[in-house]
Amino acid sequence: PIFQVVGEVLAGLSTVRAFRKEASLSAPVGAEMDALGRCLRCNNTIRRWLELRLEAFGSAVVLVVAVSASLEEALSPKGANAALVGLSLSYALKTTGFLKGLMTSLADAELGLVSLERLQQYADLPPQPPLVLLATNNNNLHPPTTTNNNR
């Protein structure tokens, strides 16, 4: 709603200034902007929290691969295969990026589905009844005509 409110205010800016209603319109716009800021801050905080957890998980995967390679080198008579250790470490490092991309796309898909649910709720609303004018005199439905007596 913030873009709608700002658009309406900008479209009627000359009228707003003519009637000196800047103060009464700035409060709702400010409230809408504050609400938008709170939502965006919450969204960014959750994304940062998720990224931190995914980075920690990726680091744990790299640690497990490195420790297992070190144990294989220490306990195996032939030692560890350097190419296999390098390949496993490079794939372990990439898991963080893959997980981050997966979680971002899942979150975006959830936001899109919530929007679709909201549209479906609006579509299921019953339509408003048609406007019926109740008038006893049909002349009240038309604007009055003026006669020019100055001829």
DSSP file with accessible surface (Angstrom, degrees, kcal/mol):
  #  RESIDUE AA STRUCTURE BP1 BP2  ACC     N-H-->O    O-->H-N    N-H-->O    O-->H-N    TCO  KAPPA ALPHA  PHI   PSI    X-CA   Y-CA   Z-CA
    1    1 A P     >        0   0  110      0, 0.0     4,-2.5     0, 0.0     5,-0.2   0.000 360.0 360.0 360.0 -16.5    0.0    0.0    0.0
    2    2 A I  H  >  +     0   0   14      1,-0.2     4,-2.6     2,-0.2     5,-0.2   0.926 360.0  47.2 -65.4 -40.2    2.9    2.4    0.4
    3    3 A F  H  > S+     0   0  166      1,-0.2     4,-2.3     2,-0.2    -1,-0.2   0.876 112.0  51.3 -70.0 -33.9    3.4    2.8   -3.3
    4    4 A Q  H  > S+     0   0  121      2,-0.2     4,-2.5     1,-0.2    -2,-0.2   0.935 111.9  46.2 -65.8 -45.8   -0.3    3.3   -3.8
    5    5 A V  H  X S+     0   0   34     -4,-2.5     4,-2.4     2,-0.2     5,-0.2   0.938 114.7  46.6 -63.9 -45.2   -0.5    6.0   -1.2
    6    6 A V  H  X S+     0   0   49     -4,-2.6     4,-2.7    -5,-0.2     5,-0.2   0.920 112.6  50.9 -65.1 -39.9    2.6    7.8   -2.5
    7    7 A G  H  X S+     0   0   39     -4,-2.3     4,-2.2    -5,-0.2    -1,-0.2   0.910 110.8  48.0 -63.7 -41.6    1.3    7.6   -6.0
    8    8 A E  H  X S+     0   0  118     -4,-2.5     4,-1.7     2,-0.2    -1,-0.2   0.904 112.6  48.7 -66.0 -39.8   -2.0    9.1   -5.1
    9    9 A V  H  < S+     0   0   33     -4,-2.4     7,-0.2     1,-0.2    -2,-0.2   0.926 112.9  47.4 -66.5 -42.0   -0.4   11.9   -3.1
   10   10 A L  H >< S+     0   0  112     -4,-2.7     3,-1.0     1,-0.2     4,-0.2   0.868 109.6  53.8 -67.8 -34.1    2.0   12.7   -6.0
   11   11 A A  H 3< S+     0   0   89     -4,-2.2     3,-0.3     1,-0.2    -1,-0.2   0.871 118.8  34.6 -67.4 -35.2   -0.9   12.6   -8.5
   12   12 A G  T 3X S+     0   0   22     -4,-1.7     4,-2.6     1,-0.2    -1,-0.2  -0.020  79.7 124.5-108.1  31.9   -2.9   15.2   -6.5
   13   13 A L  H <> S+     0   0   53     -3,-1.0     4,-2.5     1,-0.2     5,-0.2   0.889  72.8  51.7 -62.6 -38.3    0.0   17.2   -5.2
   14   14 A S  H  > S+     0   0   93     -3,-0.3     4,-2.1    -4,-0.2    -1,-0.2   0.910 112.0  47.1 -66.7 -37.1   -1.3   20.5   -6.5
   15   15 A T  H  > S+     0   0   78      2,-0.2     4,-2.1     1,-0.2    -2,-0.2   0.904 110.8  52.0 -68.3 -40.9   -4.7   19.9   -4.8
   16   16 A V  H  <>S+     0   0   20     -4,-2.6     5,-2.3    -7,-0.2     4,-0.3   0.931 113.2  44.3 -61.6 -42.9   -3.0   18.9   -1.6
   17   17 A R  H ><5S+     0   0  152     -4,-2.5     3,-0.7     1,-0.2    -1,-0.2   0.864 109.4  56.6 -70.9 -33.4   -0.9   22.1   -1.6
   18   18 A A  H 3<5S+     0   0   74     -4,-2.1    -1,-0.2     1,-0.2    -2,-0.2   0.893 114.8  37.5 -65.4 -37.9   -3.9   24.2   -2.5
   19   19 A F  T 3<5S-     0   0  148     -4,-2.1    -1,-0.2    -5,-0.1    -2,-0.2   0.374 109.1-125.1 -93.6   3.5   -5.9   23.0    0.5
   20   20 A R  T < 5 +     0   0  206     -3,-0.7     3,-0.2    -4,-0.3    -3,-0.2   0.917  63.2 140.3  53.6  52.2   -2.8   23.0    2.7
   21   21 A K     >< +     0   0  117     -5,-2.3     4,-1.4     1,-0.1     5,-0.2   0.030  23.8 116.5-110.2  25.5   -3.2   19.4    3.8
   22   22 A E  H  > S+     0   0   89     -6,-0.3     4,-1.8     1,-0.2     3,-0.2   0.917  76.7  49.1 -61.4 -42.1    0.5   18.4    3.7
   23   23 A A  H  > S+     0   0   78      1,-0.2     4,-1.2    -3,-0.2    -1,-0.2   0.898 109.6  50.6 -67.5 -38.6    0.6   17.7    7.4
   24   24 A S  H  4 S+     0   0   67      1,-0.2    -1,-0.2     2,-0.2    -2,-0.2   0.774 115.9  42.6 -73.5 -22.3   -2.5   15.5    7.4
   25   25 A L  H  X S+     0   0   58     -4,-1.4     4,-1.4    -3,-0.2    -1,-0.2   0.690 104.7  63.0 -94.2 -19.9   -1.2   13.4    4.5
   26   26 A S  H  X S+     0   0   73     -4,-1.8     4,-2.6    -5,-0.2     5,-0.2   0.833  95.8  60.4 -74.7 -27.9    2.4   13.1    5.7
   27   27 A A  H  X S+     0   0   66     -4,-1.2     4,-2.5     2,-0.2     5,-0.2   0.946 106.5  43.7 -66.0 -48.2    1.4   11.2    8.8
   28   28 A P  H  > S+     0   0   62      0, 0.0     4,-2.5     0, 0.0    -1,-0.2   0.915 115.2  49.7 -64.2 -37.1   -0.2    8.2    6.9
   29   29 A V  H  X S+     0   0   25     -4,-1.4     4,-2.5     2,-0.2    -2,-0.2   0.927 111.5  49.0 -65.9 -41.6    2.7    8.1    4.5
   30   30 A G  H  X S+     0   0   27     -4,-2.6     4,-2.3     2,-0.2    -1,-0.2   0.909 110.8  50.3 -62.9 -39.3    5.2    8.1    7.3
   31   31 A A  H  X S+     0   0   58     -4,-2.5     4,-2.3     2,-0.2    -2,-0.2   0.912 111.3  48.6 -65.6 -40.6    3.3    5.3    9.1
   32   32 A E  H  X S+     0   0   67     -4,-2.5     4,-2.4     2,-0.2    -2,-0.2   0.902 111.5  49.7 -65.2 -39.9    3.2    3.2    5.9
   33   33 A M  H  X S+     0   0  109     -4,-2.5     4,-2.5     2,-0.2    -2,-0.2   0.885 109.8  51.3 -67.9 -36.4    6.9    3.8    5.4
   34   34 A D  H  X S+     0   0  103     -4,-2.3     4,-2.3     2,-0.2    -1,-0.2   0.913 110.5  48.6 -64.3 -42.4    7.6    2.8    9.0
   35   35 A A  H  X S+     0   0   33     -4,-2.3     4,-2.2     2,-0.2    -2,-0.2   0.917 112.0  48.9 -64.4 -41.7    5.6   -0.4    8.6
   36   36 A L  H  X S+     0   0   66     -4,-2.4     4,-2.7     1,-0.2     5,-0.2   0.916 110.4  51.6 -63.4 -41.2    7.5   -1.2    5.3
   37   37 A G  H  X S+     0   0   32     -4,-2.5     4,-2.5     1,-0.2    -2,-0.2   0.897 108.6  50.8 -62.9 -40.0   10.8   -0.5    7.0
   38   38 A R  H  X S+     0   0  137     -4,-2.3     4,-2.4     2,-0.2    -1,-0.2   0.920 111.8  47.6 -63.7 -42.1    9.9   -2.9    9.9
   39   39 A C  H  X S+     0   0   86     -4,-2.2     4,-2.5     1,-0.2    -2,-0.2   0.926 113.7  46.7 -64.9 -44.2    9.0   -5.6    7.4
   40   40 A L  H  X S+     0   0   88     -4,-2.7     4,-2.7     2,-0.2     5,-0.2   0.891 112.0  50.6 -66.3 -38.5   12.2   -5.2    5.4
   41   41 A R  H  X S+     0   0  154     -4,-2.5     4,-2.5    -5,-0.2    -2,-0.2   0.922 111.9  47.8 -64.8 -41.9   14.3   -5.1    8.5
   42   42 A C  H  X S+     0   0   72     -4,-2.4     4,-2.4     2,-0.2    -2,-0.2   0.927 112.5  49.2 -63.6 -43.5   12.7   -8.3    9.7
   43   43 A N  H  X S+     0   0   60     -4,-2.5     4,-2.3     1,-0.2    -2,-0.2   0.929 112.9  46.7 -62.5 -45.0   13.2  -10.0    6.3
   44   44 A N  H  X S+     0   0   83     -4,-2.7     4,-2.5     1,-0.2    -1,-0.2   0.887 111.1  52.4 -66.1 -37.0   16.9   -8.9    6.2
   45   45 A T  H  X S+     0   0   86     -4,-2.5     4,-2.4    -5,-0.2    -1,-0.2   0.925 110.3  47.5 -65.0 -42.5   17.5  -10.1    9.7
   46   46 A I  H  X S+     0   0   99     -4,-2.4     4,-2.5     1,-0.2    -2,-0.2   0.911 111.9  50.3 -66.0 -40.2   16.0  -13.5    9.0
   47   47 A R  H  X S+     0   0   66     -4,-2.3     4,-2.6     1,-0.2    -1,-0.2   0.916 111.3  48.2 -64.3 -41.9   18.0  -13.8    5.8
   48   48 A R  H  X S+     0   0  156     -4,-2.5     4,-2.4     2,-0.2    -2,-0.2   0.909 111.2  50.9 -64.3 -40.1   21.3  -12.9    7.6
   49   49 A W  H  X S+     0   0  136     -4,-2.4     4,-2.2     2,-0.2    -2,-0.2   0.928 112.0  47.1 -61.9 -44.2   20.5  -15.4   10.4
   50   50 A L  H  X S+     0   0   48     -4,-2.5     4,-2.6     1,-0.2    -2,-0.2   0.913 110.8  51.3 -66.0 -41.5   19.9  -18.2    7.8
   51   51 A E  H  X S+     0   0   59     -4,-2.6     4,-2.5     1,-0.2    -1,-0.2   0.906 109.2  51.3 -62.0 -39.7   23.1  -17.3    5.9
   52   52 A L  H  X S+     0   0  105     -4,-2.4     4,-2.2     2,-0.2    -2,-0.2   0.929 111.4  47.1 -62.9 -43.6   25.0  -17.5    9.1
   53   53 A R  H  X S+     0   0  126     -4,-2.2     4,-2.3     1,-0.2    -2,-0.2   0.905 112.7  49.3 -65.7 -39.3   23.6  -20.9    9.9
   54   54 A L  H  X S+     0   0   21     -4,-2.6     4,-2.7     2,-0.2    -1,-0.2   0.889 109.9  51.1 -68.2 -38.1   24.3  -22.2    6.4
   55   55 A E  H  X S+     0   0   82     -4,-2.5     4,-2.4     2,-0.2    -1,-0.2   0.903 110.2  50.1 -62.7 -40.8   27.9  -20.9    6.6
   56   56 A A  H  X S+     0   0   60     -4,-2.2     4,-2.2     2,-0.2    -2,-0.2   0.913 111.1  48.8 -64.1 -40.8   28.3  -22.7    9.9
   57   57 A F  H  X S+     0   0  115     -4,-2.3     4,-2.2     2,-0.2    -2,-0.2   0.926 111.4  49.4 -65.2 -42.9   26.9  -25.9    8.3
   58   58 A G  H  X S+     0   0    1     -4,-2.7     4,-2.3     1,-0.2    -2,-0.2   0.898 110.4  50.7 -62.8 -39.1   29.2  -25.6    5.3
   59   59 A S  H  X S+     0   0   74     -4,-2.4     4,-2.5     1,-0.2    -1,-0.2   0.887 108.4  52.2 -65.4 -37.4   32.2  -25.0    7.6
   60   60 A A  H  X S+     0   0   47     -4,-2.2     4,-2.5     2,-0.2    -2,-0.2   0.894 108.5  50.7 -65.7 -38.7   31.3  -28.1    9.6
   61   61 A V  H  X S+     0   0   40     -4,-2.2     4,-2.4     2,-0.2    -2,-0.2   0.934 111.3  47.9 -63.7 -43.8   31.1  -30.2    6.3
   62   62 A V  H  X S+     0   0   35     -4,-2.3     4,-2.8    30,-0.2     5,-0.2   0.913 111.0  52.1 -63.3 -40.2   34.6  -28.9    5.3
   63   63 A L  H  X S+     0   0  111     -4,-2.5     4,-2.9     2,-0.2     5,-0.3   0.928 109.4  48.8 -62.1 -43.5   35.9  -29.7    8.8
   64   64 A V  H  X S+     0   0   99     -4,-2.5     4,-2.6     1,-0.2     5,-0.2   0.927 113.0  47.4 -63.7 -42.0   34.6  -33.3    8.6
   65   65 A V  H  X S+     0   0   27     -4,-2.4     4,-2.3     2,-0.2    -2,-0.2   0.930 114.0  47.2 -65.1 -43.4   36.1  -33.8    5.2
   66   66 A A  H  X S+     0   0   35     -4,-2.8     4,-2.4     2,-0.2    -2,-0.2   0.919 113.4  47.5 -66.3 -41.3   39.5  -32.3    6.3
   67   67 A V  H  X S+     0   0   71     -4,-2.9     4,-2.9    -5,-0.2     5,-0.2   0.920 112.1  49.7 -66.9 -40.8   39.5  -34.4    9.5
   68   68 A S  H  X S+     0   0   63     -4,-2.6     4,-2.4    -5,-0.3    -1,-0.2   0.902 111.5  49.1 -66.7 -36.0   38.7  -37.6    7.6
   69   69 A A  H  X S+     0   0   13     -4,-2.3     4,-2.2    -5,-0.2    -1,-0.2   0.909 112.1  48.7 -67.3 -39.5   41.4  -36.9    5.1
   70   70 A S  H  X S+     0   0   80     -4,-2.4     4,-2.3     2,-0.2    -2,-0.2   0.911 111.9  48.7 -65.9 -41.0   43.9  -36.3    7.9
   71   71 A L  H  X S+     0   0   95     -4,-2.9     4,-2.9     1,-0.2     5,-0.3   0.895 110.8  50.6 -65.8 -39.4   42.8  -39.5    9.6
   72   72 A E  H  X S+     0   0   86     -4,-2.4     4,-2.0    -5,-0.2     7,-0.3   0.905 111.1  49.1 -64.2 -39.7   43.2  -41.4    6.4
   73   73 A E  H  < S+     0   0  113     -4,-2.2    -2,-0.2     1,-0.2    -1,-0.2   0.910 117.1  41.6 -64.7 -39.4   46.7  -40.0    5.9
   74   74 A A  H  < S+     0   0   79     -4,-2.3    -2,-0.2    -5,-0.2    -1,-0.2   0.873 124.2  33.9 -78.3 -35.8   47.7  -40.9    9.4
   75   75 A L  H  < S+     0   0  140     -4,-2.9    -3,-0.2    -5,-0.2    -2,-0.2   0.691  99.2  84.1 -98.3 -20.0   46.1  -44.3    9.7
   76   76 A S     <  -     0   0   40     -4,-2.0     4,-0.1    -5,-0.3     3,-0.0  -0.652  69.0-142.2 -87.2 139.2   46.4  -45.7    6.1
   77   77 A P  S    S+     0   0  135      0, 0.0    -1,-0.1     0, 0.0     3,-0.1   0.867 104.3  41.8 -68.2 -31.9   49.7  -47.3    5.1
   78   78 A K  S    S-     0   0  201      1,-0.2    -5,-0.1    -3,-0.0     2,-0.1   0.679 109.7-131.6 -84.1 -21.2   49.5  -45.8    1.6
   79   79 A G        -     0   0   14     -7,-0.3     2,-0.2     2,-0.1    -1,-0.2  -0.242  38.5 -47.4  91.1 176.9   48.3  -42.4    2.8
   80   80 A A        -     0   0   23    -11,-0.1     2,-0.6    -4,-0.1     3,-0.1  -0.564  55.2-110.3 -86.6 148.8   45.5  -40.4    1.4
   81   81 A N     >  -     0   0   97     -2,-0.2     4,-2.4     1,-0.2     5,-0.2  -0.679  25.1-153.1 -77.8 117.5   44.9  -39.8   -2.3
   82   82 A A  H  > S+     0   0   80     -2,-0.6     4,-2.5     1,-0.2     5,-0.2   0.876  92.0  51.7 -64.8 -37.4   45.7  -36.1   -2.8
   83   83 A A  H  > S+     0   0   73      2,-0.2     4,-2.5     1,-0.2    -1,-0.2   0.917 111.4  47.2 -66.7 -41.2   43.4  -35.8   -5.8
   84   84 A L  H  > S+     0   0  100      2,-0.2     4,-2.6     1,-0.2    -2,-0.2   0.905 112.7  49.1 -67.9 -39.1   40.4  -37.3   -4.0
   85   85 A V  H  X S+     0   0   31     -4,-2.4     4,-2.4     2,-0.2     5,-0.2   0.929 112.4  48.0 -65.5 -43.3   41.0  -35.1   -0.9
   86   86 A G  H  X S+     0   0   39     -4,-2.5     4,-2.4    -5,-0.2    -2,-0.2   0.916 112.6  48.8 -63.7 -41.5   41.2  -32.0   -3.1
   87   87 A L  H  X S+     0   0   88     -4,-2.5     4,-2.3     2,-0.2     5,-0.2   0.933 112.3  47.6 -64.8 -43.9   38.1  -32.9   -5.0
   88   88 A S  H  X S+     0   0   43     -4,-2.6     4,-2.1     1,-0.2    -2,-0.2   0.894 112.5  49.5 -67.3 -36.6   36.1  -33.6   -1.8
   89   89 A L  H  X S+     0   0   51     -4,-2.4     4,-2.2    -5,-0.2    -1,-0.2   0.910 109.9  50.6 -68.0 -39.9   37.3  -30.4   -0.2
   90   90 A S  H  X S+     0   0   48     -4,-2.4     4,-1.2     1,-0.2    -2,-0.2   0.911 113.4  45.2 -66.5 -38.8   36.3  -28.3   -3.2
   91   91 A Y  H  X S+     0   0  136     -4,-2.3     4,-0.8     1,-0.2    -1,-0.2   0.862 110.4  54.7 -71.0 -32.9   32.9  -29.9   -3.3
   92   92 A A  H >< S+     0   0    5     -4,-2.1     3,-0.6    -5,-0.2     4,-0.5   0.887 106.8  51.5 -66.4 -35.9   32.5  -29.4    0.4
   93   93 A L  H >X S+     0   0  112     -4,-2.2     3,-0.6     1,-0.2     4,-0.5   0.832 106.8  54.3 -68.8 -30.2   33.2  -25.7    0.0
   94   94 A K  H 3X S+     0   0  115     -4,-1.2     4,-2.1     1,-0.2    -1,-0.2   0.657  87.3  80.4 -78.3 -14.5   30.6  -25.4   -2.7
   95   95 A T  H <X S+     0   0   41     -4,-0.8     4,-2.8    -3,-0.6     5,-0.2   0.866  86.9  57.7 -63.2 -33.1   27.8  -26.8   -0.5
   96   96 A T  H <> S+     0   0   14     -3,-0.6     4,-2.5    -4,-0.5    -1,-0.2   0.938 107.9  45.7 -62.3 -46.2   27.3  -23.5    1.3
   97   97 A G  H  X S+     0   0   47     -4,-0.5     4,-2.4     2,-0.2    -1,-0.2   0.904 113.7  49.5 -63.5 -41.5   26.6  -21.7   -2.0
   98   98 A F  H  X S+     0   0  144     -4,-2.1     4,-2.4     2,-0.2    -2,-0.2   0.926 112.7  46.7 -64.1 -43.6   24.3  -24.4   -3.1
   99   99 A L  H  X S+     0   0   47     -4,-2.8     4,-2.7     2,-0.2     5,-0.2   0.901 111.6  51.5 -65.4 -40.1   22.4  -24.4    0.2
  100  100 A K  H  X S+     0   0   61     -4,-2.5     4,-2.3    -5,-0.2    -1,-0.2   0.927 111.9  46.5 -63.2 -44.5   22.1  -20.6    0.2
  101  101 A G  H  X S+     0   0   43     -4,-2.4     4,-2.4     2,-0.2     5,-0.2   0.909 112.9  50.2 -63.6 -39.7   20.7  -20.6   -3.4
  102  102 A L  H  X S+     0   0   91     -4,-2.4     4,-2.4     1,-0.2    -2,-0.2   0.939 112.5  45.6 -64.5 -46.0   18.3  -23.4   -2.5
  103  103 A M  H  X S+     0   0   64     -4,-2.7     4,-2.4     2,-0.2    -1,-0.2   0.885 112.3  51.6 -68.4 -36.4   17.0  -21.7    0.6
  104  104 A T  H  X S+     0   0   48     -4,-2.3     4,-2.5    -5,-0.2    -1,-0.2   0.939 111.7  46.2 -64.9 -44.4   16.7  -18.3   -1.2
  105  105 A S  H  X S+     0   0   64     -4,-2.4     4,-2.3     1,-0.2    -2,-0.2   0.891 112.4  50.9 -68.6 -34.7   14.6  -19.8   -4.0
  106  106 A L  H  X S+     0   0   97     -4,-2.4     4,-2.2    -5,-0.2    -1,-0.2   0.917 111.1  48.3 -66.2 -40.4   12.4  -21.7   -1.5
  107  107 A A  H  X S+     0   0   34     -4,-2.4     4,-2.2     2,-0.2    -2,-0.2   0.913 112.3  48.6 -66.7 -40.4   11.8  -18.5    0.4
  108  108 A D  H  X S+     0   0   79     -4,-2.5     4,-2.2     1,-0.2    -1,-0.2   0.890 110.6  51.3 -66.1 -38.3   11.0  -16.6   -2.8
  109  109 A A  H  X S+     0   0   53     -4,-2.3     4,-2.4     2,-0.2    -1,-0.2   0.899 108.7  51.5 -64.9 -38.6    8.6  -19.4   -3.9
  110  110 A E  H  X S+     0   0  130     -4,-2.2     4,-2.3     2,-0.2    -2,-0.2   0.917 109.0  50.4 -64.3 -41.1    6.9  -19.3   -0.5
  111  111 A L  H  X S+     0   0   97     -4,-2.2     4,-2.0     1,-0.2    -1,-0.2   0.912 111.0  49.5 -61.8 -41.4    6.4  -15.5   -0.8
  112  112 A G  H  X S+     0   0   34     -4,-2.2     4,-2.1     1,-0.2    -2,-0.2   0.897 110.2  50.2 -64.9 -38.3    4.9  -16.0   -4.3
  113  113 A L  H  X S+     0   0  104     -4,-2.4     4,-2.4     2,-0.2    -2,-0.2   0.873 107.6  53.4 -69.6 -34.6    2.6  -18.7   -3.0
  114  114 A V  H  X S+     0   0   58     -4,-2.3     4,-2.3     2,-0.2    -1,-0.2   0.917 108.4  50.9 -64.2 -39.6    1.4  -16.5   -0.2
  115  115 A S  H  X S+     0   0   62     -4,-2.0     4,-2.3     1,-0.2    -2,-0.2   0.911 109.7  49.9 -63.9 -39.9    0.6  -13.8   -2.8
  116  116 A L  H  X S+     0   0  106     -4,-2.1     4,-2.4     1,-0.2    -1,-0.2   0.895 109.0  51.9 -65.6 -38.6   -1.4  -16.3   -4.8
  117  117 A E  H  X S+     0   0  121     -4,-2.4     4,-2.2     2,-0.2    -1,-0.2   0.912 109.5  49.8 -62.6 -40.9   -3.3  -17.4   -1.7
  118  118 A R  H  X S+     0   0  135     -4,-2.3     4,-2.1     2,-0.2    -2,-0.2   0.918 110.6  49.6 -64.6 -41.9   -4.2  -13.8   -1.0
  119  119 A L  H  X S+     0   0  112     -4,-2.3     4,-2.2     1,-0.2    -1,-0.2   0.899 109.7  52.1 -63.0 -38.4   -5.4  -13.3   -4.6
  120  120 A Q  H  X S+     0   0  109     -4,-2.4     4,-1.7     2,-0.2    -2,-0.2   0.902 107.5  52.0 -65.9 -38.1   -7.5  -16.4   -4.4
  121  121 A Q  H  < S+     0   0  133     -4,-2.2     4,-0.4     1,-0.2    -1,-0.2   0.911 111.1  47.5 -63.3 -40.9   -9.1  -15.1   -1.2
  122  122 A Y  H >< S+     0   0  151     -4,-2.1     3,-0.8     1,-0.2    -1,-0.2   0.871 110.4  52.4 -67.1 -35.6   -9.9  -11.8   -3.0
  123  123 A A  H 3< S+     0   0   74     -4,-2.2    -1,-0.2     1,-0.2    -2,-0.2   0.819 106.1  54.7 -69.9 -28.5  -11.3  -13.7   -5.9
  124  124 A D  T 3< S+     0   0  110     -4,-1.7    -1,-0.2    -5,-0.2    -2,-0.2   0.526  81.9 111.3 -83.0  -6.8  -13.6  -15.8   -3.7
  125  125 A L  S <  S-     0   0  107     -3,-0.8     3,-0.1    -4,-0.4    -3,-0.0  -0.419  79.3-106.8 -65.0 142.9  -15.2  -12.7   -2.1
  126  126 A P        -     0   0  110      0, 0.0    -1,-0.1     0, 0.0    -2,-0.1  -0.447  39.6-107.4 -69.8 144.6  -18.8  -12.3   -3.0
  127  127 A P        -     0   0  122      0, 0.0    -3,-0.0     0, 0.0     0, 0.0  -0.322  34.7-104.1 -70.6 155.9  -19.4   -9.5   -5.5
  128  128 A Q        -     0   0  182      1,-0.1     3,-0.1    -3,-0.1    -3,-0.0  -0.483  40.1-103.7 -75.9 147.5  -21.1   -6.3   -4.3
  129  129 A P        -     0   0  111      0, 0.0    -1,-0.1     0, 0.0     3,-0.1  -0.344  46.7 -91.8 -68.0 156.0  -24.7   -5.8   -5.3
  130  130 A P        -     0   0  113      0, 0.0     2,-0.3     0, 0.0     0, 0.0  -0.282  46.7 -95.3 -67.8 155.1  -25.4   -3.4   -8.1
  131  131 A L        -     0   0  156     -3,-0.1     2,-0.5     1,-0.0    -3,-0.0  -0.534  40.4-166.3 -72.9 126.9  -26.0    0.2   -7.3
  132  132 A V        -     0   0  103     -2,-0.3     2,-0.6    -3,-0.1    -1,-0.0  -0.977   8.7-149.1-118.8 123.4  -29.7    1.0   -7.1
  133  133 A L        -     0   0  120     -2,-0.5     2,-0.7     2,-0.0     8,-0.0  -0.821   6.7-158.3 -93.4 123.9  -30.9    4.6   -7.1
  134  134 A L        +     0   0  167     -2,-0.6     2,-0.4     2,-0.0    -2,-0.0  -0.895  29.2 149.7-103.2 110.0  -34.0    5.2   -5.1
  135  135 A A        -     0   0   45     -2,-0.7     3,-0.1     1,-0.1    -2,-0.0  -0.999  38.1-160.2-142.5 137.6  -35.7    8.4   -6.3
  136  136 A T  S    S+     0   0  147     -2,-0.4     2,-0.5     1,-0.2    -1,-0.1   0.775  87.5  49.8 -85.1 -27.5  -39.3    9.4   -6.4
  137  137 A N    >   -     0   0   72      1,-0.1     3,-1.4     2,-0.0     4,-0.3  -0.944  69.2-153.3-116.7 123.5  -38.7   12.1   -8.9
  138  138 A N  G >  S+     0   0  113     -2,-0.5     3,-1.2     1,-0.3     4,-0.3   0.720  91.9  70.9 -67.4 -18.4  -36.7   11.4  -12.0
  139  139 A N  G >  S+     0   0  119      1,-0.2     3,-0.8     2,-0.2    -1,-0.3   0.735  86.6  65.8 -69.5 -21.9  -35.7   15.0  -12.2
  140  140 A N  G <  S+     0   0  119     -3,-1.4    -1,-0.2     1,-0.2    -2,-0.2   0.654  91.4  64.1 -72.6 -15.5  -33.4   14.5   -9.2
  141  141 A L  G <  S+     0   0   83     -3,-1.2    -1,-0.2    -4,-0.3    -2,-0.2   0.672  98.7  59.8 -81.5 -17.8  -31.2   12.1  -11.2
  142  142 A H  S <  S-     0   0  134     -3,-0.8     3,-0.1    -4,-0.3     0, 0.0  -0.836  92.7-104.4-111.8 149.7  -30.1   14.8  -13.7
  143  143 A P        -     0   0  107      0, 0.0    -2,-0.1     0, 0.0     2,-0.0  -0.355  48.4 -95.2 -67.9 151.5  -28.3   18.1  -13.0
  144  144 A P        -     0   0  123      0, 0.0     2,-0.3     0, 0.0    -4,-0.0  -0.368  36.6-130.2 -67.6 145.0  -30.4   21.2  -13.1
  145  145 A T        -     0   0  130     -3,-0.1     2,-0.4    -2,-0.0    -3,-0.0  -0.739  16.5-141.6 -95.2 145.7  -30.4   23.1  -16.4
  146  146 A T        -     0   0  137     -2,-0.3     2,-0.4     2,-0.0     0, 0.0  -0.830   6.1-144.0-107.1 146.2  -29.8   26.8  -16.4
  147  147 A T        -     0   0  109     -2,-0.4     2,-0.8     2,-0.0     0, 0.0  -0.878  11.3-135.9-108.5 141.4  -31.6   29.2  -18.6
  148  148 A N        +     0   0  100     -2,-0.4     3,-0.4     1,-0.1    -2,-0.0  -0.852  26.2 172.2 -99.9 106.8  -29.8   32.2  -20.0
  149  149 A N        +     0   0  140     -2,-0.8    -1,-0.1     1,-0.2    -2,-0.0   0.320  59.2  88.6 -94.1   4.4  -32.1   35.3  -19.7
  150  150 A N              0   0  151      0, 0.0    -1,-0.2     0, 0.0    -2,-0.0   0.249 360.0 360.0 -89.9  15.5  -29.5   37.8  -20.8
  151  151 A R              0   0  253     -3,-0.4    -2,-0.0     0, 0.0     0, 0.0  -0.192 360.0 360.0 -76.6 360.0  -30.2   37.6  -24.5
